[in-house]
């Protein structure tokens, strides 16, 4: 799994619409509104590096209202969040 963190500047009056449109793109797992220099942060999770090019410059950057993006590629994951979530889907603890 390849993970990219994308910082996004959007037209101020369109931030909610831009965020929702980006959240609906295939490969985008989450979108957050954030403080600081950027307006939004999107987590892109895909199987291959080639898909990063399809998702970010190919679709995300073309969303109406996106002004600027800055992309960071993650090398490793140190969180157990994704692993824990994967194992908890549909499973219940037995007594």
N, CA and C atoms as a LAMMPS dump frame, in Angstrom:
ITEM: TIMESTEP
0
ITEM: NUMBER OF ATOMS
285
ITEM: BOX BOUNDS ff ff ff
-5.0000000000000000e+02 5.0000000000000000e+02
-5.0000000000000000e+02 5.0000000000000000e+02
-5.0000000000000000e+02 5.0000000000000000e+02
ITEM: ATOMS id mol type element x y z
1 1 1 N 0.847 -1.176 0
2 1 2 C 0 0 0
3 1 3 C 0.888 1.233 0
4 2 1 N 0.576 2.168 -0.875
5 2 2 C 1.284 3.44 -0.964
6 2 3 C 0.372 4.511 -0.375
7 3 1 N 0.928 5.3 0.539
8 3 2 C 0.165 6.363 1.177
9 3 3 C 0.776 7.707 0.828
10 4 1 N -0.085 8.629 0.411
11 4 2 C 0.338 10.002 0.141
12 4 3 C -0.495 10.933 1.012
13 5 1 N 0.162 11.934 1.566
14 5 2 C -0.499 12.982 2.347
15 5 3 C -0.501 14.217 1.467
16 6 1 N -1.696 14.739 1.177
17 6 2 C -1.808 15.859 0.25
18 6 3 C -2.377 17.071 0.975
19 7 1 N -1.582 18.139 1.05
20 7 2 C -2.056 19.416 1.579
21 7 3 C -2.699 20.185 0.431
22 8 1 N -3.844 20.792 0.699
23 8 2 C -4.614 21.42 -0.372
24 8 3 C -5.041 22.831 0.016
25 9 1 N -4.808 23.782 -0.878
26 9 2 C -5.409 25.116 -0.762
27 9 3 C -6.586 25.154 -1.711
28 10 1 N -7.709 25.674 -1.196
29 10 2 C -8.935 25.729 -1.99
30 10 3 C -9.518 27.129 -1.917
31 11 1 N -10.395 27.428 -2.868
32 11 2 C -11.119 28.681 -2.811
33 11 3 C -11.92 28.694 -1.502
34 12 1 N -11.761 29.743 -0.726
35 12 2 C -12.315 29.796 0.625
36 12 3 C -13.813 29.519 0.665
37 13 1 N -14.552 30.093 -0.233
38 13 2 C -16.004 29.919 -0.203
39 13 3 C -16.453 28.556 -0.733
40 14 1 N -15.504 27.736 -1.195
41 14 2 C -15.846 26.415 -1.74
42 14 3 C -15.212 25.269 -0.961
43 15 1 N -14.605 25.548 0.179
44 15 2 C -13.883 24.508 0.922
45 15 3 C -14.758 23.279 1.207
46 16 1 N -15.971 23.424 1.754
47 16 2 C -16.77 22.212 2.02
48 16 3 C -17.084 21.407 0.759
49 17 1 N -17.407 22.085 -0.32
50 17 2 C -17.714 21.42 -1.588
51 17 3 C -16.484 20.717 -2.149
52 18 1 N -15.34 21.385 -2.101
53 18 2 C -14.085 20.807 -2.584
54 18 3 C -13.737 19.579 -1.757
55 19 1 N -13.857 19.685 -0.436
56 19 2 C -13.54 18.563 0.452
57 19 3 C -14.419 17.357 0.14
58 20 1 N -15.703 17.575 -0.039
59 20 2 C -16.624 16.482 -0.328
60 20 3 C -16.312 15.831 -1.664
61 21 1 N -16.016 16.628 -2.67
62 21 2 C -15.691 16.09 -3.994
63 21 3 C -14.423 15.252 -3.925
64 22 1 N -13.407 15.753 -3.218
65 22 2 C -12.151 15.012 -3.09
66 22 3 C -12.376 13.719 -2.315
67 23 1 N -13.183 13.763 -1.253
68 23 2 C -13.449 12.574 -0.44
69 23 3 C -14.108 11.459 -1.255
70 24 1 N -14.808 11.818 -2.312
71 24 2 C -15.501 10.834 -3.148
72 24 3 C -14.619 10.234 -4.236
73 25 1 N -13.392 10.736 -4.391
74 25 2 C -12.484 10.203 -5.412
75 25 3 C -11.969 8.827 -5
76 26 1 N -11.902 7.923 -5.951
77 26 2 C -11.305 6.605 -5.699
78 26 3 C -9.853 6.792 -5.289
79 27 1 N -9.444 6.125 -4.229
80 27 2 C -8.078 6.226 -3.73
81 27 3 C -7.926 7.191 -2.573
82 28 1 N -8.893 8.064 -2.371
83 28 2 C -8.846 9.007 -1.247
84 28 3 C -9.581 8.37 -0.074
85 29 1 N -8.869 8.173 1.04
86 29 2 C -9.493 7.521 2.187
87 29 3 C -10.096 8.503 3.18
88 30 1 N -9.497 9.676 3.322
89 30 2 C -10.001 10.678 4.256
90 30 3 C -9.659 12.069 3.756
91 31 1 N -10.471 13.037 4.162
92 31 2 C -10.18 14.451 3.911
93 31 3 C -10.484 15.194 5.202
94 32 1 N -9.554 16.03 5.622
95 32 2 C -9.707 16.805 6.861
96 32 3 C -9.615 18.289 6.546
97 33 1 N -10.421 19.099 7.219
98 33 2 C -10.183 20.542 7.187
99 33 3 C -9.155 20.801 8.281
100 34 1 N -8.188 21.652 8
101 34 2 C -7.079 21.855 8.933
102 34 3 C -6.769 23.342 9.103
103 35 1 N -5.991 23.64 10.126
104 35 2 C -5.518 25.004 10.339
105 35 3 C -4.128 25.144 9.718
106 36 1 N -3.688 26.369 9.584
107 36 2 C -2.344 26.607 9.074
108 36 3 C -2.354 27.105 7.648
109 37 1 N -1.271 26.851 6.958
110 37 2 C -1.069 27.362 5.603
111 37 3 C -2.049 26.756 4.592
112 38 1 N -2.473 25.523 4.833
113 38 2 C -3.372 24.839 3.907
114 38 3 C -4.758 24.715 4.503
115 39 1 N -5.746 24.517 3.641
116 39 2 C -7.145 24.421 4.053
117 39 3 C -7.579 22.988 4.332
118 40 1 N -7.071 22.053 3.543
119 40 2 C -7.488 20.659 3.626
120 40 3 C -6.283 19.734 3.602
121 41 1 N -6.482 18.531 4.131
122 41 2 C -5.478 17.482 4.065
123 41 3 C -6.19 16.219 3.605
124 42 1 N -5.697 15.603 2.551
125 42 2 C -6.285 14.364 2.041
126 42 3 C -5.286 13.228 2.196
127 43 1 N -5.8 12.083 2.637
128 43 2 C -4.993 10.874 2.709
129 43 3 C -5.343 10.03 1.493
130 44 1 N -4.329 9.739 0.689
131 44 2 C -4.519 8.925 -0.507
132 44 3 C -3.825 7.595 -0.262
133 45 1 N -4.572 6.512 -0.42
134 45 2 C -4.025 5.17 -0.2
135 45 3 C -4.339 4.323 -1.428
136 46 1 N -3.287 3.909 -2.109
137 46 2 C -3.434 3.129 -3.34
138 46 3 C -2.431 1.976 -3.338
139 47 1 N -2.594 1.062 -4.267
140 47 2 C -1.741 -0.124 -4.306
141 47 3 C -0.359 0.13 -4.895
142 48 1 N -0.258 1.049 -5.871
143 48 2 C 1.007 1.261 -6.567
144 48 3 C 1.34 2.744 -6.688
145 49 1 N 2.607 3.028 -6.904
146 49 2 C 3.04 4.415 -7.101
147 49 3 C 2.416 5.018 -8.366
148 50 1 N 2.218 4.195 -9.381
149 50 2 C 1.611 4.686 -10.61
150 50 3 C 0.211 5.244 -10.356
151 51 1 N -0.508 4.635 -9.412
152 51 2 C -1.854 5.108 -9.094
153 51 3 C -1.845 6.483 -8.431
154 52 1 N -0.742 6.827 -7.756
155 52 2 C -0.62 8.164 -7.166
156 52 3 C -0.759 9.214 -8.275
157 53 1 N -0.115 8.96 -9.409
158 53 2 C -0.189 9.899 -10.539
159 53 3 C -1.596 9.983 -11.105
160 54 1 N -2.33 8.898 -11.059
161 54 2 C -3.713 8.913 -11.539
162 54 3 C -4.612 9.705 -10.593
163 55 1 N -4.417 9.508 -9.298
164 55 2 C -5.311 10.12 -8.311
165 55 3 C -5 11.602 -8.095
166 56 1 N -3.744 11.942 -7.842
167 56 2 C -3.441 13.326 -7.438
168 56 3 C -3.408 14.272 -8.637
169 57 1 N -2.421 14.205 -9.523
170 57 2 C -2.481 15.14 -10.652
171 57 3 C -3.593 14.812 -11.638
172 58 1 N -3.984 13.558 -11.723
173 58 2 C -4.986 13.155 -12.69
174 58 3 C -6.414 13.516 -12.314
175 59 1 N -6.725 13.512 -11.014
176 59 2 C -8.106 13.792 -10.586
177 59 3 C -8.199 14.861 -9.504
178 60 1 N -7.458 14.704 -8.41
179 60 2 C -7.574 15.622 -7.283
180 60 3 C -7.234 17.055 -7.675
181 61 1 N -6.141 17.249 -8.371
182 61 2 C -5.731 18.605 -8.772
183 61 3 C -6.705 19.257 -9.746
184 62 1 N -7.544 18.447 -10.386
185 62 2 C -8.492 18.969 -11.362
186 62 3 C -9.859 19.29 -10.762
187 63 1 N -10.032 19.047 -9.463
188 63 2 C -11.304 19.373 -8.81
189 63 3 C -11.489 20.887 -8.829
190 64 1 N -12.649 21.326 -9.251
191 64 2 C -12.943 22.759 -9.288
192 64 3 C -12.828 23.347 -7.886
193 65 1 N -12.064 24.431 -7.768
194 65 2 C -11.865 25.082 -6.48
195 65 3 C -10.528 24.772 -5.837
196 66 1 N -9.805 23.756 -6.331
197 66 2 C -8.459 23.455 -5.823
198 66 3 C -7.5 24.47 -6.433
199 67 1 N -6.759 25.162 -5.578
200 67 2 C -5.826 26.183 -6.039
201 67 3 C -4.381 25.688 -6.069
202 68 1 N -4.008 24.857 -5.073
203 68 2 C -2.618 24.431 -4.925
204 68 3 C -2.589 23.168 -4.089
205 69 1 N -1.653 22.277 -4.41
206 69 2 C -1.459 21.09 -3.578
207 69 3 C 0.027 20.892 -3.292
208 70 1 N 0.29 20.193 -2.212
209 70 2 C 1.652 19.774 -1.866
210 70 3 C 1.536 18.331 -1.394
211 71 1 N 2.269 17.433 -2.045
212 71 2 C 2.137 16.004 -1.77
213 71 3 C 3.374 15.452 -1.083
214 72 1 N 3.128 14.625 -0.073
215 72 2 C 4.188 13.924 0.651
216 72 3 C 3.897 12.428 0.556
217 73 1 N 4.901 11.644 0.189
218 73 2 C 4.751 10.192 0.116
219 73 3 C 5.29 9.585 1.41
220 74 1 N 4.498 8.714 2.02
221 74 2 C 4.926 8.048 3.254
222 74 3 C 5.814 6.85 2.914
223 75 1 N 6.903 6.7 3.64
224 75 2 C 7.797 5.555 3.45
225 75 3 C 7.327 4.352 4.256
226 76 1 N 6.994 4.586 5.52
227 76 2 C 6.581 3.516 6.43
228 76 3 C 5.41 3.982 7.271
229 77 1 N 4.653 3.013 7.759
230 77 2 C 3.566 3.3 8.69
231 77 3 C 3.964 2.766 10.055
232 78 1 N 3.87 3.605 11.07
233 78 2 C 4.211 3.195 12.421
234 78 3 C 2.977 3.092 13.309
235 79 1 N 1.818 3.367 12.757
236 79 2 C 0.574 3.303 13.504
237 79 3 C -0.064 1.94 13.331
238 80 1 N -0.708 1.462 14.376
239 80 2 C -1.439 0.197 14.281
240 80 3 C -2.894 0.442 13.934
241 81 1 N -3.281 1.694 13.711
242 81 2 C -4.674 2.037 13.426
243 81 3 C -5.236 1.225 12.269
244 82 1 N -4.563 1.208 11.129
245 82 2 C -5.065 0.49 9.963
246 82 3 C -5.093 -1.014 10.204
247 83 1 N -4.073 -1.533 10.844
248 83 2 C -4.003 -2.964 11.123
249 83 3 C -5.123 -3.372 12.073
250 84 1 N -5.322 -2.604 13.142
251 84 2 C -6.393 -2.902 14.086
252 84 3 C -7.755 -2.837 13.418
253 85 1 N -7.972 -1.841 12.569
254 85 2 C -9.25 -1.69 11.885
255 85 3 C -9.505 -2.868 10.939
256 86 1 N -8.483 -3.32 10.255
257 86 2 C -8.646 -4.428 9.318
258 86 3 C -9.051 -5.702 10.03
259 87 1 N -8.468 -5.958 11.198
260 87 2 C -8.773 -7.175 11.928
261 87 3 C -10.094 -7.107 12.676
262 88 1 N -10.601 -5.895 12.922
263 88 2 C -11.837 -5.776 13.686
264 88 3 C -13.086 -5.79 12.812
265 89 1 N -12.928 -5.748 11.507
266 89 2 C -14.094 -5.733 10.616
267 89 3 C -14.821 -7.057 10.695
268 90 1 N -16.054 -7.004 11.148
269 90 2 C -16.898 -8.178 11.181
270 90 3 C -16.565 -9.186 12.248
271 91 1 N -15.622 -8.9 13.092
272 91 2 C -15.258 -9.842 14.148
273 91 3 C -15.791 -9.365 15.485
274 92 1 N -16.187 -10.287 16.304
275 92 2 C -16.602 -9.948 17.666
276 92 3 C -15.845 -10.837 18.623
277 93 1 N -15.654 -10.351 19.815
278 93 2 C -14.981 -11.138 20.83
279 93 3 C -15.954 -12.173 21.375
280 94 1 N -15.506 -13.406 21.499
281 94 2 C -16.379 -14.439 22.058
282 94 3 C -16.151 -14.535 23.555
283 95 1 N -17.191 -14.932 24.262
284 95 2 C -17.079 -15.042 25.729
285 95 3 C -16.475 -16.347 26.119
